[in-house]
Amino acid sequence: MERYATVVHEDPEGGFWAEVPALPGCYSQGETTDELMENVREAITGVLEVMNEQGKRPEANIQILDVAV
């Protein structure tokens, strides 16, 4: 099982959306965080399947930093 950093955003109009920086084009949304996590898992699986078919690999040099200003 691989883990992917996921950035979660609260949508001002309601619900949430997420992006997976290591997987370009991998986004999902949900009304609740639980629904979002289920949907983003499906999105990750789908993107990985397509990348595998194309002979591509996830970006390995992605880092998520918590920066205080």
Backbone as a printed PyTorch tensor [residue, N CA C, xyz], in Angstrom:
tensor([[[  0.8460,  -1.1650,   0.0000],
         [  0.0000,   0.0000,   0.0000],
         [  0.8990,   1.2390,   0.0000]],

        [[  0.6720,   2.1190,  -0.9410],
         [  1.4160,   3.3650,  -1.0060],
         [  0.5770,   4.4900,  -0.4270]],

        [[  1.2460,   5.5160,   0.0670],
         [  0.5670,   6.6770,   0.6310],
         [  0.8960,   7.8920,  -0.2250]],

        [[ -0.0900,   8.7530,  -0.4120],
         [  0.0970,   9.9710,  -1.1820],
         [ -0.3830,  11.1580,  -0.3700]],

        [[  0.4600,  12.1860,  -0.2910],
         [  0.0600,  13.4210,   0.3830],
         [ -1.1140,  14.0190,  -0.3790]],

        [[ -2.1180,  14.4250,   0.3440],
         [ -3.3230,  14.9930,  -0.2460],
         [ -3.6020,  16.3320,   0.4180]],

        [[ -3.8070,  17.3550,  -0.3950],
         [ -4.1020,  18.6890,   0.1180],
         [ -5.6120,  18.8830,   0.0440]],

        [[ -6.2190,  19.1470,   1.1920],
         [ -7.6700,  19.2990,   1.2770],
         [ -8.0180,  20.7780,   1.4150]],

        [[ -8.9940,  21.2060,   0.6210],
         [ -9.4610,  22.5930,   0.6380],
         [-10.9500,  22.6050,   0.9810]],

        [[-11.3570,  23.5710,   1.7910],
         [-12.7790,  23.7580,   2.0550],
         [-13.3300,  24.6650,   0.9600]],

        [[-14.3890,  24.2280,   0.3100],
         [-15.0120,  25.0050,  -0.7590],
         [-15.9030,  26.0680,  -0.1370]],

        [[-15.7380,  27.3450,  -0.5120],
         [-16.5680,  28.4010,   0.0690],
         [-18.0730,  28.1920,  -0.1600]],

        [[-18.4260,  27.4380,  -1.2010],
         [-19.8360,  27.1870,  -1.5030],
         [-20.3590,  25.9330,  -0.8120]],

        [[-19.4980,  25.2770,  -0.0450],
         [-19.8900,  24.0720,   0.6890],
         [-19.1110,  22.8590,   0.2360]],

        [[-18.8330,  21.9740,   1.1580],
         [-18.1010,  20.7660,   0.8470],
         [-16.5970,  21.0000,   0.8210]],

        [[-15.9040,  20.0280,   0.2460],
         [-14.4500,  20.0370,   0.2250],
         [-13.9600,  19.5370,  -1.1270]],

        [[-12.7220,  19.9090,  -1.4660],
         [-12.0760,  19.3380,  -2.6470],
         [-10.6280,  19.0660,  -2.2860]],

        [[-10.0170,  18.1370,  -2.9940],
         [ -8.6460,  17.7430,  -2.6840],
         [ -7.8440,  17.5700,  -3.9570]],

        [[ -6.5280,  17.7460,  -3.7980],
         [ -5.5900,  17.5180,  -4.8870],
         [ -4.4540,  16.6460,  -4.3710]],

        [[ -3.8620,  15.8710,  -5.2740],
         [ -2.7570,  14.9840,  -4.9290],
         [ -1.5440,  15.4450,  -5.7310]],

        [[ -0.6350,  16.2180,  -5.1110],
         [  0.4670,  16.8180,  -5.8580],
         [  1.3490,  15.8390,  -6.6320]],

        [[  1.5360,  14.6330,  -6.1350],
         [  2.3970,  13.6650,  -6.8200],
         [  1.7440,  13.0700,  -8.0610]],

        [[  0.4410,  13.2990,  -8.2180],
         [ -0.3000,  12.7330,  -9.3390],
         [ -0.9690,  13.8650, -10.1100]],

        [[ -0.2900,  14.4390, -11.0870],
         [ -0.8580,  15.5550, -11.8340],
         [ -2.2480,  15.2330, -12.3730]],

        [[ -3.1680,  16.1610, -12.1520],
         [ -4.5350,  15.9780, -12.6230],
         [ -5.4170,  15.1850, -11.6830]],

        [[ -4.9000,  14.8040, -10.5230],
         [ -5.6830,  14.0040,  -9.5770],
         [ -6.3620,  14.9280,  -8.5750]],

        [[ -7.6710,  15.0990,  -8.7740],
         [ -8.5010,  15.9510,  -7.9280],
         [ -9.7850,  15.1960,  -7.6090]],

        [[-10.4230,  15.5730,  -6.5040],
         [-11.7280,  15.0130,  -6.1920],
         [-12.4560,  15.9740,  -5.2640]],

        [[-13.7190,  15.6750,  -5.0100],
         [-14.5210,  16.5290,  -4.1350],
         [-15.5020,  15.6820,  -3.3450]],

        [[-16.0890,  16.2890,  -2.3100],
         [-17.0910,  15.6120,  -1.5020],
         [-17.7860,  16.5990,  -0.5980]],

        [[-18.9780,  16.2590,  -0.1750],
         [-19.7480,  17.1300,   0.7170],
         [-19.1910,  17.1050,   2.1430]],

        [[-18.6310,  15.9560,   2.5650],
         [-18.0280,  15.8110,   3.8860],
         [-16.5990,  15.3260,   3.7000]],

        [[-15.7920,  15.4170,   4.7440],
         [-14.4210,  14.9200,   4.6240],
         [-14.4090,  13.4060,   4.4300]],

        [[-15.3510,  12.6920,   5.0470],
         [-15.4190,  11.2400,   4.8440],
         [-15.7150,  10.9090,   3.3790]],

        [[-16.6840,  11.6140,   2.7980],
         [-17.0130,  11.3950,   1.3910],
         [-15.8350,  11.7910,   0.5070]],

        [[-15.1810,  12.8880,   0.8520],
         [-14.0150,  13.3250,   0.0890],
         [-12.9280,  12.2650,   0.0960]],

        [[-12.6270,  11.6980,   1.2550],
         [-11.5520,  10.6950,   1.3360],
         [-11.8930,   9.4560,   0.5160]],

        [[-13.1370,   9.0390,   0.5350],
         [-13.5510,   7.9030,  -0.2840],
         [-13.3690,   8.2370,  -1.7690]],

        [[-13.8060,   9.4330,  -2.1530],
         [-13.7140,   9.8450,  -3.5580],
         [-12.2720,  10.0330,  -4.0050]],

        [[-11.4240,  10.5790,  -3.1360],
         [-10.0310,  10.8100,  -3.5370],
         [ -9.2870,   9.4770,  -3.6490]],

        [[ -9.6340,   8.5040,  -2.8390],
         [ -9.0310,   7.1590,  -2.9860],
         [ -9.3700,   6.5840,  -4.3650]],

        [[-10.6200,   6.7350,  -4.7750],
         [-11.0290,   6.2630,  -6.1030],
         [-10.2810,   7.0120,  -7.1990]],

        [[-10.1240,   8.3330,  -7.0210],
         [ -9.4080,   9.1370,  -8.0140],
         [ -7.9460,   8.7080,  -8.1120]],

        [[ -7.3030,   8.4780,  -6.9670],
         [ -5.9100,   8.0340,  -6.9650],
         [ -5.7880,   6.7010,  -7.6850]],

        [[ -6.6650,   5.7690,  -7.3780],
         [ -6.6340,   4.4590,  -8.0270],
         [ -6.7670,   4.6000,  -9.5400]],

        [[ -7.7070,   5.4360,  -9.9810],
         [ -7.9170,   5.6430, -11.4170],
         [ -6.7100,   6.2680, -12.0940]],

        [[ -6.1440,   7.3030, -11.4760],
         [ -4.9720,   7.9640, -12.0640],
         [ -3.7980,   6.9930, -12.1210]],

        [[ -3.5870,   6.2100, -11.0680],
         [ -2.4880,   5.2410, -11.0680],
         [ -2.6630,   4.1830, -12.1540]],

        [[ -3.8930,   3.7420, -12.3810],
         [ -4.1490,   2.7640, -13.4400],
         [ -3.7920,   3.3360, -14.8060]],

        [[ -4.1970,   4.5760, -15.0690],
         [ -3.8930,   5.2240, -16.3460],
         [ -2.3850,   5.4210, -16.4900]],

        [[ -1.7390,   5.8940, -15.4260],
         [ -0.2900,   6.1030, -15.4790],
         [  0.4290,   4.7950, -15.7490]],

        [[ -0.0180,   3.7200, -15.1210],
         [  0.5940,   2.4060, -15.3200],
         [  0.4610,   1.9640, -16.7740]],

        [[ -0.7290,   2.1690, -17.3450],
         [ -0.9550,   1.8190, -18.7480],
         [ -0.0370,   2.6140, -19.6760]],

        [[  0.2760,   3.8470, -19.2810],
         [  1.1230,   4.7230, -20.0960],
         [  2.6060,   4.5760, -19.7730]],

        [[  2.9320,   3.7130, -18.8260],
         [  4.3220,   3.5070, -18.4380],
         [  4.9080,   4.6540, -17.6330]],

        [[  4.0530,   5.4200, -16.9750],
         [  4.5070,   6.5570, -16.1690],
         [  4.4920,   6.1950, -14.6960]],

        [[  5.2780,   6.9470, -13.9270],
         [  5.3470,   6.7590, -12.4810],
         [  4.9560,   8.0480, -11.7760]],

        [[  4.4370,   7.9580, -10.5500],
         [  4.1350,   9.1660,  -9.7780],
         [  5.4100,   9.9780,  -9.5420]],

        [[  5.2440,  11.2900,  -9.3880],
         [  6.3860,  12.1470,  -9.1060],
         [  6.9420,  11.8020,  -7.7250]],

        [[  8.2350,  11.5480,  -7.6570],
         [  8.8530,  11.1250,  -6.4030],
         [  9.4100,  12.2950,  -5.5950]],

        [[  9.5470,  13.4540,  -6.2030],
         [ 10.2140,  14.5580,  -5.5210],
         [  9.2300,  15.5480,  -4.8980]],

        [[  8.0160,  15.1470,  -4.6140],
         [  7.0120,  16.0220,  -4.0160],
         [  7.2090,  16.0520,  -2.5030]],

        [[  7.2230,  17.2550,  -1.9480],
         [  7.2960,  17.4200,  -0.5060],
         [  6.1890,  18.3830,  -0.0720]],

        [[  5.5580,  18.0860,   1.0220],
         [  4.5590,  18.9770,   1.5990],
         [  5.1840,  19.5820,   2.8470]],

        [[  5.2950,  20.8980,   2.8610],
         [  5.9110,  21.5830,   3.9840],
         [  4.8860,  22.4390,   4.7080]],

        [[  5.0020,  22.5040,   6.0060],
         [  4.1630,  23.3640,   6.8230],
         [  5.0210,  24.5810,   7.1520]],

        [[  4.6820,  25.7390,   6.5890],
         [  5.5060,  26.9290,   6.7210],
         [  4.7950,  27.9490,   7.6070]],

        [[  5.4580,  28.3750,   8.6560],
         [  4.9170,  29.4100,   9.5280],
         [  5.5030,  30.7590,   9.1160]],

        [[  4.6660,  31.7860,   9.0930],
         [  5.1210,  33.1250,   8.7120],
         [  4.7670,  34.1050,   9.8070]]])
